[in-house]
């Protein structure tokens, strides 16, 4: 059973001088019918991982299956979102790691409602009446009019977030923030 590290050899010619670190614990089990075209798809994913907005597009186009780890996903979230008070947000995500894949999925949905690759921020908000109660806010920056923004947020909620929000276990709120 080859290691994913063997795929690292495939990415070397693509970007001279740049290595693509793969998780040590990751394993890849090739199918017996895997073709050279499939291997080329892995190269595309490797390159796409260097540019976060392209990650989701490439995954969607080729339907790739990727071995995912919390560390990898956390790095992806750090590239998709701007952390306000980085240490607090990172600590919160460490305490509630189930939010990490949900944040990646949420970002992939934002473009359908707020334009491609919207700027998004993560911030920890504390309820002033319950100082031990913290919640992570994903704030989507927009320059749309308030009416248009609220209409789009309402559609986003109905189409995806209301169903997905149960996975957040009350620890994530998605909202908009005006420029």
CORMORA-V61081 format. One record per residue. RES is the residue in three letters. SS is DSSP state (helix for helix, strand for strand, loop for the rest). Layout:
<<RES,SS> <RES,SS>>
This chain:
<<UNK,loop> <UNK,loop> <UNK,strand> <UNK,loop> <UNK,helix> <UNK,helix> <UNK,helix> <UNK,helix> <UNK,helix> <UNK,helix> <UNK,helix> <UNK,helix> <UNK,loop> <UNK,loop> <UNK,loop> <UNK,loop> <UNK,loop> <UNK,loop> <UNK,loop> <UNK,loop> <UNK,loop> <UNK,loop> <UNK,loop> <UNK,loop> <UNK,loop> <UNK,loop> <UNK,strand> <UNK,loop> <UNK,loop> <UNK,loop> <UNK,loop> <UNK,loop> <UNK,loop> <UNK,loop> <UNK,loop> <UNK,helix> <UNK,helix> <UNK,helix> <UNK,helix> <UNK,helix> <UNK,helix> <UNK,helix> <UNK,helix> <UNK,helix> <UNK,helix> <UNK,helix> <UNK,helix> <UNK,helix> <UNK,loop> <UNK,loop> <UNK,loop> <UNK,helix> <UNK,helix> <UNK,helix> <UNK,helix> <UNK,helix> <UNK,helix> <UNK,helix> <UNK,helix> <UNK,helix> <UNK,helix> <UNK,helix> <UNK,loop> <UNK,loop> <UNK,loop> <UNK,loop> <UNK,loop> <UNK,loop> <UNK,loop> <UNK,helix> <UNK,helix> <UNK,helix> <UNK,helix> <UNK,helix> <UNK,helix> <UNK,helix> <UNK,helix> <UNK,helix> <UNK,helix> <UNK,helix> <UNK,loop> <UNK,strand> <UNK,strand> <UNK,loop> <UNK,loop> <UNK,helix> <UNK,helix> <UNK,helix> <UNK,helix> <UNK,helix> <UNK,helix> <UNK,helix> <UNK,helix> <UNK,helix> <UNK,helix> <UNK,loop> <UNK,loop> <UNK,helix> <UNK,helix> <UNK,helix> <UNK,helix> <UNK,helix> <UNK,helix> <UNK,helix> <UNK,helix> <UNK,helix> <UNK,helix> <UNK,helix> <UNK,helix> <UNK,helix> <UNK,helix> <UNK,helix> <UNK,helix> <UNK,helix> <UNK,loop> <UNK,loop> <UNK,loop> <UNK,loop> <UNK,loop> <UNK,strand> <UNK,strand> <UNK,strand> <UNK,strand> <UNK,strand> <UNK,strand> <UNK,strand> <UNK,strand> <UNK,loop> <UNK,loop> <UNK,strand> <UNK,strand> <UNK,strand> <UNK,strand> <UNK,strand> <UNK,strand> <UNK,strand> <UNK,strand> <UNK,strand> <UNK,strand> <UNK,strand> <UNK,strand> <UNK,strand> <UNK,loop> <UNK,loop> <UNK,loop> <UNK,helix> <UNK,helix> <UNK,helix> <UNK,helix> <UNK,helix> <UNK,helix> <UNK,helix> <UNK,helix> <UNK,helix> <UNK,helix> <UNK,helix> <UNK,helix> <UNK,helix> <UNK,helix> <UNK,helix> <UNK,helix> <UNK,helix> <UNK,helix> <UNK,helix> <UNK,helix> <UNK,helix> <UNK,helix> <UNK,helix> <UNK,loop> <UNK,loop> <UNK,loop> <UNK,strand> <UNK,strand> <UNK,strand> <UNK,strand> <UNK,strand> <UNK,strand> <UNK,strand> <UNK,loop>>
